[in-house]
Amino acid sequence: MNTISIMLNNIGTFLPSLLPEGVKIRRIESKDLSTVKMLADSRLNEDYSTDLFRFFFENHNGCFLVAEDSYAVIGFVIGIPLDARTLRIVMLAVDDRISGMGLGSSLMDASREYAKDRMMTSIVLEVRAKNDMAFEFYSKRGFKVTGMIPNYYNDKSDAFVMKRFLEM
């Protein structure tokens, strides 16, 4: 693992982070959409349409970030403004071959910096109530449960709504 700086194209944010050697985080490009969809389908236990990813790319690509190594996209995060003060993380996924190596944390760090650069004060997300690993991941990063949405996912499982306030 190397300490490197991540530059998010055209938003001027530099973020020191721990990433596996040769991995960088950048804004999504249209050529990444099919890989991102496949990664989401394999890691998030949902069946997302290609149109959904295209919608986020065309309408909310400021915080649609991908992590790539020298071969391919290996992780992504989608964040959209819920309002002027809140960023909503819609999806986060990391290739299972690199899971647990800090990439998810780096993607969340980049999202947090995106929100802070826009003077947002909080980040919200939903996490499958039965997904203990994801719940622990977000809890360790300062997210607290603020509610529950019954039958949120396609398989009718519930979601916890989690929120983290940002230090300015």
VEXPA-264514 format. One record per residue: x, y, z of N, C-alpha, C, O in turn. Coordinates in steps of 0.2 Angstrom, whole numbers, padded with zeros to 4 digits, always signed. Example, Ala and Ser with C-alpha at 12.3 -4.5 7.8 and 13.67 -1.06 7.14 Angstrom:
2
+0066-0028+0039+0062-0022+0039+0066-0016+0039+0071-0017+0042+0064-0011+0035+0068-0005+0036+0064+0000+0039+0067+0006+0040
This chain:
168
+0004-0006+0000+0000+0000+0000+0004+0006+0000+0009+0006+0004+0003+0011-0004+0006+0017-0004+0002+0023-0002-0004+0023-0003+0004+0028+0001+0001+0034+0002+0001+0038-0004+0007+0040-0006-0004+0040-0007-0004+0044-0013-0009+0050-0013-0013+0050-0008-0009+0054-0018-0014+0059-0018-0019+0058-0024-0016+0055-0029-0025+0059-0023-0030+0057-0028-0032+0064-0030-0034+0068-0026-0032+0065-0037-0035+0071-0039-0042+0069-0043-0042+0065-0047-0047+0072-0041-0053+0071-0044-0054+0077-0049-0054+0083-0048-0054+0074-0056-0054+0078-0061-0058+0084-0061-0064+0083-0060-0056+0090-0062-0060+0096-0063-0063+0099-0057-0067+0103-0057-0062+0096-0051-0065+0098-0045-0059+0101-0040-0061+0103-0035-0053+0100-0042-0048+0102-0038-0047+0100-0031-0044+0103-0027-0049+0094-0030-0048+0091-0023-0042+0086-0023-0042+0082-0027-0038+0087-0018-0032+0082-0017-0033+0079-0011-0035+0082-0006-0033+0072-0011-0035+0069-0005-0030+0063-0003-0029+0059-0007-0026+0064+0002-0021+0059+0004-0025+0053+0006-0030+0053+0010-0023+0047+0003-0027+0041+0005-0023+0035+0004-0017+0035+0001-0024+0029+0007-0021+0023+0006-0024+0019+0001-0030+0017+0002-0021+0017-0004-0023+0014-0010-0018+0008-0011-0012+0009-0011-0020+0003-0014-0016-0002-0017-0012+0001-0022-0014+0006-0026-0006-0001-0023-0001+0002-0028-0004+0002-0035-0007-0003-0037-0004+0007-0039-0006+0007-0046-0014+0009-0046-0016+0009-0052-0017+0010-0041-0024+0012-0041-0025+0019-0041-0022+0023-0037-0030+0022-0045-0032+0029-0044-0039+0030-0044-0043+0025-0047-0042+0035-0042-0049+0037-0042-0050+0043-0046-0046+0048-0046-0055+0042-0050-0056+0048-0055-0064+0048-0056-0068+0043-0054-0066+0053-0060-0073+0054-0062-0074+0048-0067-0070+0046-0071-0081+0046-0067-0083+0041-0072-0082+0044-0079-0083+0050-0080-0081+0040-0084-0082+0041-0091-0087+0037-0094-0088+0031-0091-0089+0038-0100-0094+0034-0103-0092+0027-0104-0096+0022-0104-0086+0026-0106-0083+0020-0107-0083+0015-0101-0082+0009-0102-0084+0018-0095-0084+0014-0089-0091+0011-0087-0091+0007-0083-0096+0013-0090-0103+0012-0088-0104+0004-0088-0107+0002-0083-0103+0001-0093-0104-0007-0093-0100-0010-0088-0103-0015-0085-0094-0008-0087-0090-0012-0081-0093-0010-0074-0094-0014-0070-0095-0004-0073-0098-0002-0067-0105-0006-0066-0106-0008-0060-0109-0006-0071-0115-0010-0071-0114-0017-0069-0117-0020-0064-0109-0021-0072-0107-0027-0070-0105-0028-0063-0106-0033-0060-0101-0023-0061-0098-0023-0054-0104-0023-0049-0104-0026-0044-0108-0018-0050-0114-0017-0046-0118-0023-0046-0120-0026-0040-0120-0026-0052-0124-0032-0052-0121-0038-0048-0124-0042-0045-0114-0039-0048-0111-0044-0045-0110-0043-0037-0109-0048-0033-0109-0037-0035-0108-0035-0028-0114-0033-0024-0114-0033-0018-0119-0030-0027-0124-0027-0023-0131-0031-0023-0136-0029-0020-0131-0037-0026-0137-0041-0025-0143-0038-0028-0149-0039-0025-0143-0034-0033-0149-0031-0036-0148-0031-0043-0142-0033-0046-0153-0030-0047-0153-0030-0054-0154-0023-0057-0160-0021-0058-0149-0019-0057-0150-0012-0060-0150-0012-0067-0146-0016-0071-0153-0007-0070-0154-0006-0077-0148-0002-0079-0145+0002-0076-0146-0003-0086-0141+0001-0089-0143+0008-0089-0139+0013-0088-0149+0009-0090-0152+0016-0090-0151+0020-0083-0150+0026-0084-0151+0016-0078-0150+0019-0071-0143+0022-0071-0142+0028-0069-0138+0018-0073-0131+0021-0073-0130+0027-0078-0127+0031-0077-0133+0026-0084-0133+0031-0089-0136+0038-0086-0133+0043-0087-0142+0037-0082-0145+0043-0079-0140+0046-0074-0139+0052-0074-0137+0043-0070-0132+0046-0065-0126+0049-0069-0124+0054-0067-0124+0045-0074-0118+0048-0078-0120+0055-0081-0116+0060-0081-0126+0055-0084-0128+0061-0088-0131+0067-0083-0130+0073-0085-0133+0065-0077-0136+0070-0073-0133+0071-0066-0134+0077-0063-0128+0067-0064-0125+0067-0057-0118+0065-0057-0116+0061-0053-0114+0066-0062-0108+0063-0063-0102+0067-0059-0097+0064-0059-0104+0072-0055-0099+0076-0051-0096+0071-0046-0090+0071-0044-0100+0067-0043-0098+0062-0038-0100+0055-0040-0102+0051-0036-0099+0054-0046-0099+0047-0049-0092+0045-0050-0089+0047-0055-0089+0042-0045-0081+0041-0046-0080+0034-0047-0084+0029-0044-0075+0032-0050-0072+0025-0051-0065+0025-0048-0061+0029-0049-0064+0019-0046-0057+0017-0044-0054+0012-0050-0058+0007-0052-0048+0013-0052-0046+0009-0057-0039+0007-0056-0035+0011-0053-0037+0001-0058-0030-0001-0058-0027+0000-0065-0031+0002-0070-0022-0003-0067-0019-0003-0074-0023-0007-0079-0022-0006-0085-0028-0011-0076-0032-0015-0081-0039-0014-0082-0042-0014-0087-0042-0011-0076-0050-0011-0076-0052-0007-0070-0048-0005-0066-0059-0005-0071-0062-0002-0065-0063-0007-0060-0065-0013-0062-0061-0006-0054-0062-0011-0048-0066-0008-0043-0066-0012-0037-0069-0003-0043-0074+0000-0038-0077+0006-0040-0074+0010-0045-0082+0008-0037-0086+0015-0039-0090+0017-0033-0092+0013-0029-0092+0023-0033-0096+0026-0029-0101+0031-0033-0098+0035-0037-0107+0031-0031-0111+0036-0034-0114+0040-0028-0118+0038-0024-0113+0047-0028-0116+0051-0024-0120+0057-0027-0118+0059-0032-0126+0058-0025-0130+0064-0028-0132+0068-0022-0133+0066-0017-0133+0075-0024-0135+0080-0019-0143+0078-0018-0147+0078-0022-0144+0077-0011-0151+0076-0009-0154+0083-0009-0160+0084-0010-0151+0088-0006-0152+0095-0006-0146+0099-0006-0140+0096-0006-0146+0105-0004-0140+0109-0004-0135+0107+0001-0129+0109+0001-0137+0104+0006-0133+0102+0012-0132+0095+0013-0128+0093+0018-0134+0091+0009-0134+0083+0010-0132+0080+0004-0135+0081-0002-0127+0075+0004-0125+0071-0001-0128+0064+0000-0127+0062+0006-0131+0061-0005-0134+0054-0004-0129+0049-0007-0128+0050-0014-0127+0045-0004-0123+0039-0007-0128+0034-0010-0132+0031-0006-0128+0033-0016-0133+0029-0019-0131+0022-0020-0134+0017-0018-0124+0021-0022-0121+0015-0022-0114+0015-0021-0110+0020-0022-0111+0010-0018-0104+0009-0017-0102+0002-0018-0105-0002-0015-0097+0000-0023-0096-0007-0024-0088-0007-0025-0085-0003-0029-0085-0013-0023-0078-0014-0024-0077-0021-0026-0081-0026-0024-0073-0022-0031-0072-0029-0034-0070-0034-0028-0066-0032-0024-0073-0039-0028-0072-0044-0022-0064-0046-0022-0062-0048-0016-0061-0046-0027-0053-0048-0027-0049-0042-0023-0044-0044-0021-0052-0036-0022-0048-0031-0019-0052-0029-0012-0050-0024-0009-0057-0032-0011-0061-0030-0005-0057-0031+0001-0053-0036+0002-0058-0026+0006-0054-0026+0012-0047-0023+0012-0044-0023+0017-0046-0020+0006-0039-0017+0006-0039-0009+0006-0034-0006+0004-0045-0007+0008-0045+0001+0009-0048+0005+0003-0049+0011+0004-0050+0001-0002-0053+0005-0008-0060+0008-0006-0061+0013-0008-0064+0004-0003-0071+0007-0001-0070+0013+0003-0073+0018+0002-0065+0013+0008-0064+0019+0012-0061+0024+0008-0063+0030+0009-0057+0023+0003-0055+0029-0001-0060+0032-0005-0060+0038-0006-0065+0028-0008-0070+0030-0011-0075+0034-0007-0077+0040-0009-0076+0032-0001-0080+0036+0004-0076+0043+0006-0080+0048+0006-0070+0042+0007-0066+0048+0008-0067+0053+0002-0068+0059+0004-0066+0051-0004-0067+0055-0010-0074+0058-0010-0075+0064-0012-0079+0055-0008-0086+0057-0008-0087+0062-0002-0090+0067-0004-0084+0061+0003-0084+0066+0009-0081+0072+0007-0083+0078+0008-0075+0072+0003-0072+0078+0001-0076+0082-0004-0076+0088-0004-0079+0078-0008-0084+0081-0013-0089+0085-0010-0090+0091-0011-0092+0082-0005-0097+0085-0001-0095+0092+0003-0098+0097+0003-0089+0091+0006-0086+0097+0010-0084+0102+0005-0085+0108+0007-0082+0101-0001-0080+0106-0005-0086+0110-0008-0086+0116-0010-0092+0107-0007-0098+0110-0009-0102+0113-0003-0108+0115-0003-0099+0113+0003-0102+0116+0009-0108+0112+0012-0112+0114+0015-0108+0105+0010-0113+0101+0012-0111+0099+0019-0105+0099+0021-0116+0098+0023-0115+0096+0031-0116+0089+0033-0115+0087+0038-0119+0085+0028-0120+0078+0030-0120+0073+0024-0121+0076+0018-0119+0067+0025-0120+0062+0020-0125+0057+0023-0125+0055+0028-0129+0054+0018-0134+0049+0020-0134+0044+0015-0131+0044+0010-0136+0038+0017-0136+0032+0013-0141+0027+0016-0143+0027+0022-0142+0022+0012-0146+0016+0014-0142+0010+0014-0137+0009+0009-0142+0005+0019-0139-0001+0019-0143-0007+0021-0148-0006+0025-0143-0012+0017-0147-0018+0018-0146-0020+0026-0141-0021+0028-0152-0020+0029-0152-0022+0036-0148-0028+0038-0146-0029+0044-0148-0033+0034-0145-0040+0035-0138-0040+0033-0135-0045+0034-0135-0034+0030-0128-0034+0028-0124-0032+0033-0122-0026+0034-0122-0036+0038-0118-0034+0044-0111-0031+0042-0109-0027+0045-0108-0034+0037-0101-0031+0034-0102-0024+0032-0098-0020+0034-0107-0022+0028-0108-0015+0026-0110-0011+0032-0108-0005+0032-0114-0013+0036-0117-0009+0042-0110-0008+0046-0110-0002+0048-0106-0012+0047-0100-0011+0051-0095-0006+0048-0093-0002+0051-0095-0007+0041-0091-0003+0037-0093+0005+0038-0089+0009+0040-0099+0006+0037-0102+0013+0038-0102+0015+0045-0100+0021+0046-0103+0011+0050-0103+0013+0057-0096+0015+0059-0095+0020+0063-0091+0012+0057-0084+0013+0058-0082+0020+0055-0077+0023+0057-0086+0022+0050-0084+0029+0047-0089+0034+0050-0090+0039+0046-0092+0033+0055-0096+0038+0059-0103+0039+0057-0107+0044+0059-0106+0034+0053-0113+0034+0051-0117+0031+0057-0115+0026+0060-0123+0034+0058-0127+0032+0063-0134+0031+0060-0136+0034+0055-0138+0026+0062-0144+0024+0060-0149+0029+0062-0150+0031+0068-0153+0032+0057-0158+0037+0058-0165+0035+0056-0170+0038+0058-0165+0029+0054-0172+0026+0052-0171+0019+0048-0166+0017+0047-0177+0017+0047-0177+0010+0043-0183+0011+0038-0188+0014+0039-0181+0008+0032-0186+0008+0026-0188+0000+0025-0184-0004+0023-0194-0002+0027-0196-0009+0026-0197-0010+0018-0199-0006+0014-0195-0016+0017-0196-0019+0010-0192-0015+0005-0195-0014-0001-0187-0012+0006-0183-0007+0002-0180-0010-0004-0180-0007-0010-0177-0016-0004-0174-0019-0009-0178-0024-0013-0184-0026-0011-0176-0026-0019-0180-0030-0023-0182-0037-0020-0187-0039-0022-0178-0039-0016-0180-0045-0012-0184-0044-0006-0185-0049-0002-0186-0038-0005-0191-0036+0000-0187-0035+0007-0191-0035+0012-0181-0035+0007-0177-0034+0013-0177-0027+0015-0178-0023+0011-0176-0026+0022-0177-0019+0024-0170-0015+0023-0165-0019+0022-0170-0009+0024-0164-0005+0024-0164+0000+0030-0169+0002+0032-0158+0000+0032-0157+0005+0037-0155+0012+0034-0151+0012+0029-0157+0017+0036-0155+0024+0034-0150+0026+0038-0151+0026+0045-0144+0028+0036-0138+0030+0040-0136+0037+0038-0136+0039+0032-0134+0041+0043-0131+0048+0042-0125+0049+0045-0124+0047+0051-0121+0053+0042-0115+0056+0045-0115+0063+0044-0116+0066+0039-0113+0067+0050-0112+0074+0049-0105+0075+0048-0101+0072+0050-0104+0081+0044-0097+0082+0042-0094+0088+0046-0098+0093+0047-0088+0087+0047-0084+0093+0051-0082+0098+0045-0080+0096+0040-0083+0104+0047-0081+0109+0042-0074+0112+0044-0072+0117+0040
